């Protein structure tokens, strides 16, 4: 009987210590949230998709398109903010907080690095390229095949029929995100004032792209529709 009492007392002591340790860990946790802004200019702009990393615990997250973030951290931990083109900033969570929530506005400054110019050649030198170019044997059949493959109609047919892969889809999505981020806080430029857009319009008009488009639409409308029996 005395042995059972000692075992029960020991288990109760372990449970009490575990509950107190768990309570201490929970009371040390806070909900850290805030905005990440670009402080390089007078007008503060949000920095989207900034990496937020807690060194001690190895946990992390990233900000959304508006620069907002939220993560669970412990008091006294170091939080690292990093983004491409900006200097890395480390924020230390105060260990004297009494509330379970803490909000900050983190400013980051731009860090521009100019890389030296690099020119890549498929041959070791220009002399090797000259020798390979002069030794190239281009027959008439190869020329005809290249002209047929690079024709505008063939390229247009391939653009319309060949599906995009994962790399092309992700690249298109990232270009859209970069275009939206480039005009954040300002009115996007109108193509009516762009000389490049006007040149593209006149070139398309001379080639007859608009006329071909109307002819295709007319052919689709004039094409007879088959009934359910296929007649």
Secondary structure, DSSP 8 states (H G I E B T S, - for coil): -HHHHHHHHHHHHHHHHHHHHHHHHHHHEEEEEEEEEE-SSSS-EE-TT-EEEETTT--EEE--TTSEEEEEEETT-EEEEE-TTB--EEEE--TT--SSEEEEEEEE-B-----------SSSSHHHHHHHHHT----HHHHHHHHHHT-HHHHHHHHHHS---HHHHHHHHHHHHHHHHHTTTS----GGG-HHHHHHHHHHHHHTHHHHHHHHHHHHHHS----TT--
